[in-house]
């Protein structure tokens, strides 16, 4: 097999170096330089050759220069004396100089090339960031990002997997299995490189949390640059998702304001006729001149009018709790008194035996608005009665835990799905359940949360194994108050 041909540039430099050696030899011989002066002239030539031509060209020049020194400047002249020590010293000095200078030159050129590449990469990253910031944020965030990355970095293909939407966005012509491998990169949480397709696979991370994955195919990007692009894309995706969440929250707020205003208006309109109906039905019952059938019907009208009046009052209470000036009138009260009042308000006397209350002897008071907190506990007790198995026990426990007075209301019945344990406190939201579940508006628990939040407390729900637990925690009042 023939050796590979030298690049034309290297051959040209080698020829020029030999011509330079010949010129130096002629000049030194014509001016009758001695061995030392000629050697110094050759050394300067070797330095220049190593600087621009590299080690092998400088080596060739060194060997030719030593041969010229031996033939023209070492007695006897015009003959080669191989054993003469000055020749070997000169060759060693020339080779050491060629090696040192070529290494330093190569390192300097490498660093210069790296600096140029880093500056180019920085400019590309800056351009990418500018273009991403100028993108239209109304659509899906991953759709315009992949084409921008591909265009700026001159890649053949870009594949972006967004974990939030579980979608892959493709720009250009990536490898056939790029989408699957990109998703696998996110699932495994490990970066990778495929040399067969020149594709970098990078996990998109925000802090320590993966939010997607990116595949970059083709181009001349390096590993560090692939990681930098992935970081930029992760931030861009999160920015898009944050904008979506903000738009959703703003739309939900406006919708909530409109719905609340309509319901409050309706509640106000309902109050007057309901009051008249309740007054008339109560008057008919008080008159007593009704048959048994009429009495039963009027009693039903009276009961349902009270229920409608209570519903209208709840709608108005929900609106009042959202007023910015809403401030509870707090006083030191015992939670057990509020719970007892709530049970007496909600449950008829024959149903109160279902409740098993656990109250500590050294109960600590809390600072609370007696009327508001009684309403909150009454709502939780009412929910426990409605949604529990008929005649099943309902447990209520009061305890002091971590400087908080905690009240838990536990009932047996259909469990709340785990995903709904937090959402049940949203206004108008009702968890999925059986078709014959009790009717409701989804306002009660939202009112409870608003009242508890106004008291700087916490309310939460837990469910499982055929039981549901609602808990309220309020800051305990020091005993010396």
C-alpha positions in Angstrom: 0.0 0.0 0.0 1.4 3.4 -1.0 1.7 6.0 1.7 -0.8 8.8 1.8 0.1 11.8 -0.1 1.1 15.0 1.8 -1.4 17.8 1.6 -0.3 20.4 -1.0 0.2 23.1 1.7 2.7 20.8 3.6 4.6 20.0 0.4 4.8 23.6 -0.5 6.1 24.6 2.9 8.7 21.8 2.7 9.9 23.0 -0.6 10.1 26.6 0.6 12.0 25.5 3.7 14.6 23.6 1.5 15.0 26.7 -0.7 15.5 28.8 2.5 18.2 26.4 3.7 19.9 26.5 0.4 19.8 30.3 0.4 21.2 30.5 4.0 24.0 28.1 3.0 25.0 30.1 0.0 24.9 33.4 2.0 27.0 31.9 4.8 29.5 30.3 2.5 29.8 33.5 0.4 30.4 35.6 3.5 32.7 33.0 4.9 30.8 32.4 8.2 32.2 30.0 10.6 30.5 26.9 12.0 28.9 28.7 15.0 27.6 31.7 13.0 26.1 29.4 10.3 24.5 27.2 12.9 22.9 30.2 14.6 21.5 31.3 11.1 20.1 27.8 10.6 18.6 27.8 14.1 16.7 31.0 13.3 15.5 29.4 10.1 14.4 26.2 12.0 12.4 28.4 14.4 10.5 30.1 11.6 9.9 26.8 9.8 8.6 25.1 13.0 6.3 28.1 13.7 4.6 28.1 10.3 5.3 24.6 8.9 5.0 22.3 11.9 7.3 19.7 13.3 7.8 17.5 10.3 8.8 20.3 7.9 11.1 21.7 10.6 12.7 18.2 11.0 13.3 18.0 7.3 14.9 21.4 7.4 17.0 20.4 10.4 18.4 17.3 8.7 19.3 19.2 5.5 20.8 22.1 7.5 23.0 19.7 9.5 24.1 18.0 6.3 25.1 21.5 4.8 27.0 22.3 8.0 28.9 19.0 7.8 29.7 19.4 4.1 30.5 23.1 3.7 31.6 24.3 7.2 33.2 21.4 9.0 36.8 20.6 8.1 37.6 19.0 5.9 35.1 21.0 3.8 33.3 19.5 0.8 33.1 16.1 2.5 30.9 14.4 5.1 32.3 13.5 8.5 29.6 11.5 10.3 31.5 11.0 13.5 32.1 14.7 14.1 30.5 15.7 17.5 29.5 19.2 16.4 27.1 17.7 13.8 25.2 15.6 16.3 25.0 18.6 18.8 23.7 20.8 16.0 21.1 18.2 14.9 19.9 17.7 18.5 19.6 21.5 19.0 17.7 21.8 15.8 15.3 19.0 16.6 14.7 20.2 20.1 13.9 23.7 18.8 11.7 22.3 16.1 9.7 20.1 18.6 9.3 22.9 21.1 8.4 25.7 18.7 6.0 23.4 16.8 4.2 22.3 20.0 3.9 25.9 21.2 2.7 27.0 17.8 0.1 24.2 17.6 -1.1 25.0 21.1 -1.5 28.7 20.3 -3.3 27.9 17.1 -5.6 25.5 18.9 -6.4 28.0 21.6 -7.1 30.6 19.0 -9.4 28.3 17.1 -11.2 27.4 20.3 -11.6 31.1 21.2 -13.0 31.7 17.7 -15.4 28.8 18.0 -16.5 29.8 21.5 -17.1 33.4 20.3 -19.1 32.0 17.4 -21.1 29.7 19.7 -21.8 32.6 22.1 -23.1 34.7 19.2 -25.3 31.8 18.1 -26.7 31.4 21.6 -27.3 35.1 21.9 -29.1 35.1 18.5 -31.1 32.1 19.6 -32.1 33.7 22.9 -33.2 36.9 21.1 -35.3 35.0 18.5 -36.9 32.9 21.2 -37.8 35.9 23.2 -39.4 37.4 20.1 -41.5 34.3 19.4 -45.3 34.5 19.5 -46.3 32.9 22.9 -49.9 32.3 22.0 -49.4 28.8 20.6 -47.7 25.8 22.0 -44.2 26.7 23.2 -42.4 23.8 21.6 -43.6 24.5 18.0 -41.4 27.5 17.0 -38.3 26.6 19.2 -37.1 23.6 17.2 -37.0 25.5 13.8 -35.1 28.4 15.4 -32.4 26.0 16.9 -32.0 24.2 13.6 -31.7 27.5 11.5 -29.3 29.3 13.8 -26.9 26.4 14.3 -27.2 25.0 10.7 -28.3 21.5 11.9 -29.9 18.9 9.7 -32.5 18.0 12.2 -33.8 19.0 15.7 -36.2 16.9 17.8 -37.7 18.5 21.0 -39.8 16.5 23.5 -41.9 18.5 25.9 -42.8 16.5 29.0 -45.6 18.8 30.0 -47.6 18.3 26.8 -46.0 14.8 26.1 -45.5 15.9 22.5 -42.4 15.8 20.2 -41.7 18.7 17.9 -39.5 18.0 14.8 -37.7 20.4 12.5 -35.6 19.4 9.5 -34.8 15.8 8.8 -33.7 14.0 12.0 -32.8 10.2 12.1 -35.8 7.9 11.7 -35.9 6.9 15.4 -35.1 10.4 16.8 -38.5 11.0 18.4 -38.4 7.6 20.3 -34.8 8.1 21.4 -35.5 11.6 22.5 -38.3 10.5 24.7 -36.2 7.6 26.0 -33.5 10.2 26.9 -36.1 12.0 29.1 -37.3 8.8 30.7 -33.8 7.6 31.5 -32.6 11.1 32.5 -29.2 10.5 30.9 -27.4 12.4 28.1 -26.1 10.5 25.1 -24.3 10.8 21.7 -24.9 8.7 18.6 -21.8 8.8 16.4 -23.5 6.9 13.5 -26.0 9.8 13.0 -23.9 12.6 14.7 -26.8 13.2 17.1 -26.5 14.7 20.5 -29.2 13.7 23.0 -29.7 16.0 26.0 -32.1 16.1 28.9 -33.8 19.4 29.5 -33.5 20.3 33.1 -34.7 23.2 35.3 -32.6 22.8 38.4 -32.7 19.1 39.2 -36.1 18.5 37.5 -36.3 17.1 34.0 -38.8 18.9 31.8 -38.1 17.3 28.4 -35.3 16.2 26.0 -33.6 17.5 22.9 -31.9 15.8 20.0 -29.5 17.8 17.8 -28.5 16.1 14.5 -25.7 17.1 12.2 -23.7 20.4 12.3 -20.4 21.0 14.0 -21.6 21.6 17.6 -19.6 20.3 20.5 -20.7 18.5 23.7 -20.5 21.6 25.8 -22.5 23.6 23.2 -25.2 20.9 23.1 -25.6 21.2 26.8 -25.8 25.0 26.6 -28.5 24.7 23.9 -30.5 22.3 26.1 -30.3 24.7 29.1 -31.6 27.5 26.9 -34.4 25.4 25.5 -35.4 24.3 29.0 -35.7 27.9 30.1 -37.7 28.8 26.9 -40.1 25.9 27.5 -40.7 26.9 31.1 -41.2 30.5 30.0 -43.9 29.4 27.5 -45.6 27.2 30.1 -45.5 30.0 32.7 -47.2 32.3 30.1 -49.9 29.6 29.5 -50.5 29.2 33.3 -50.7 32.9 33.7 -53.2 33.2 30.8 -55.3 30.4 32.3 -55.2 31.9 35.8 -56.3 35.3 34.4 -59.1 33.8 32.4 -60.2 31.7 35.4 -60.2 34.9 37.6 -62.3 36.8 35.1 -64.7 33.9 34.7 -64.9 33.6 38.5 -65.6 37.3 38.9 -68.4 37.2 36.3 -69.9 34.0 37.8 -69.8 35.4 41.3 -71.4 38.6 40.2 -74.3 36.8 38.4 -74.9 34.5 41.4 -74.9 37.3 43.9 -77.4 39.2 41.8 -79.6 36.1 41.5 -79.3 35.5 45.3 -80.4 39.0 46.0 -83.4 38.6 43.7 -84.3 35.3 45.3 -84.3 36.6 48.9 -87.4 38.7 48.6 -89.8 36.2 47.1 -88.4 33.4 49.3 -89.0 35.6 52.4 -92.6 36.2 51.3 -93.1 32.4 50.6 -91.7 31.5 54.0 -93.8 34.1 55.8 -97.0 33.0 54.1 -96.3 29.3 54.8 -95.5 29.9 58.4 -98.7 32.0 58.7 -100.8 29.2 57.2 -99.3 26.6 59.6 -99.8 29.0 62.5 -103.5 29.5 61.6 -104.2 25.8 62.0 -107.3 25.7 59.8 -105.9 23.2 57.4 -106.6 19.6 56.7 -103.9 17.0 57.2 -103.1 16.9 53.5 -102.9 20.7 53.3 -100.8 20.8 56.4 -98.3 18.3 55.0 -98.1 20.3 51.7 -97.6 23.6 53.4 -95.0 22.1 55.8 -93.1 20.9 52.7 -93.3 24.4 51.2 -92.1 25.9 54.4 -89.2 23.5 54.7 -88.1 24.0 51.1 -88.4 27.7 51.3 -86.0 27.7 54.3 -83.6 25.5 52.3 -83.7 28.0 49.3 -83.3 30.9 51.7 -80.3 29.2 53.2 -78.8 28.6 49.7 -79.3 32.2 48.8 -77.6 33.2 52.1 -74.6 31.0 51.2 -74.3 32.6 47.8 -74.2 36.0 49.4 -71.7 34.8 52.0 -69.4 33.5 49.3 -69.4 36.9 47.7 -68.9 38.7 51.0 -65.9 36.5 51.9 -64.1 37.7 48.8 -64.3 41.4 49.7 -60.9 42.9 50.3 -62.1 44.6 53.6 -63.3 41.3 55.0 -61.8 40.9 58.5 -63.0 38.4 61.1 -63.9 39.8 64.6 -61.7 37.5 66.7 -62.0 36.5 70.3 -60.6 33.7 72.4 -62.9 30.7 72.0 -62.7 27.0 72.6 -63.0 24.9 69.4 -65.1 22.3 71.2 -67.8 24.9 71.8 -67.8 25.8 68.1 -68.0 22.1 67.1 -70.9 21.5 69.6 -72.7 24.5 68.2 -72.2 23.3 64.7 -73.6 19.8 65.5 -76.6 21.3 67.2 -77.3 23.6 64.2 -77.0 21.0 61.5 -78.2 17.8 63.0 -81.6 17.0 64.4 -81.6 15.6 68.0 -82.1 12.0 67.0 -79.0 12.0 64.8 -76.6 13.5 67.2 -75.8 10.1 68.7 -73.7 9.4 65.6 -71.0 11.8 66.7 -68.1 10.6 68.9 -66.2 13.6 70.1 -62.7 13.5 71.6 -61.7 16.7 73.4 -58.7 17.1 75.7 -59.2 18.2 79.3 -56.6 21.0 79.0 -58.0 22.4 75.8 -56.2 25.5 74.5 -58.4 28.4 73.1 -57.9 29.9 69.7 -58.5 33.5 68.4 -61.4 33.2 66.0 -64.6 34.9 64.9 -67.2 32.8 66.6 -69.9 33.2 64.0 -67.6 32.5 61.0 -65.8 29.5 62.5 -69.2 28.0 63.6 -70.3 28.3 60.0 -67.1 26.6 58.8 -67.5 23.7 61.2 -71.2 23.4 60.5 -70.4 23.0 56.8 -67.9 20.2 57.5 -70.4 18.5 59.9 -73.1 18.8 57.3 -70.9 17.3 54.6 -70.0 14.4 56.9 -73.7 13.7 57.5 -74.6 13.9 53.8 -71.9 11.9 52.3 -71.4 9.2 55.0 -73.1 5.9 55.2 -76.5 6.1 56.9 -76.3 5.7 60.7 -72.5 5.2 60.5 -70.4 6.8 63.3 -68.7 10.2 62.7 -65.6 10.9 64.7 -64.5 14.4 65.7 -61.2 14.9 67.5 -59.6 18.0 68.9 -55.9 18.0 69.7 -53.0 20.4 70.2 -50.2 19.6 67.7 -47.2 21.8 67.0 -48.8 24.9 68.5 -51.9 24.4 66.4 -55.4 23.4 67.6 -56.3 20.7 65.1 -59.9 19.4 64.5 -60.4 16.3 62.4 -63.8 15.1 61.2 -63.8 11.5 60.0 -66.7 9.8 58.3 -67.3 6.5 56.5 -68.5 6.4 52.9 -67.3 6.7 49.3 -63.7 7.9 49.3 -62.7 11.1 47.5 -60.3 10.5 44.6 -56.7 11.5 45.5 -56.6 14.0 42.7 -59.7 15.8 44.1 -58.6 16.1 47.7 -57.3 19.6 47.0 -59.7 20.6 44.3 -62.8 20.1 46.5 -62.0 23.4 48.1 -62.3 25.2 44.8 -65.5 27.2 44.3 -68.2 25.3 42.4 -66.1 22.2 42.1 -67.6 18.8 43.1 -65.7 15.6 43.2 -66.8 12.7 41.0 -69.1 10.3 42.9 -72.1 8.1 42.7 -75.0 9.1 40.6 -77.3 9.3 43.7 -75.0 11.5 45.7 -76.7 14.4 47.6 -77.2 17.6 45.5 -75.0 20.6 46.1 -73.5 23.7 44.6 -69.8 23.2 45.3 -69.7 26.4 47.4 -69.6 25.0 51.0 -66.0 23.9 51.1 -64.7 27.0 49.3 -66.4 29.1 52.0 -64.7 26.9 54.7 -61.3 27.5 53.1 -61.8 31.3 52.8 -62.9 31.5 56.5 -59.9 29.4 57.7 -57.5 31.4 55.5 -58.8 34.6 57.1 -57.8 33.1 60.5 -54.3 32.2 59.2 -55.1 28.5 59.5 -55.1 25.5 57.3 -57.8 23.1 56.0 -57.2 19.9 54.0 -58.9 16.6 53.1 -57.6 13.0 53.2 -59.4 10.0 51.9 -58.9 6.3 51.5 -60.1 2.8 52.5 -63.8 3.9 52.6 -63.4 6.9 54.8 -62.8 10.6 54.5 -61.1 13.0 56.9 -61.4 16.8 56.8 -59.0 18.7 59.1 -58.8 22.3 60.3 -55.7 23.6 62.0 -55.8 27.0 63.8 -52.9 28.8 65.6 -53.2 28.2 69.4 -53.7 31.1 71.7 -51.1 31.3 74.6 -52.7 30.4 77.9 -51.8 33.7 79.5 -53.9 35.7 77.1 
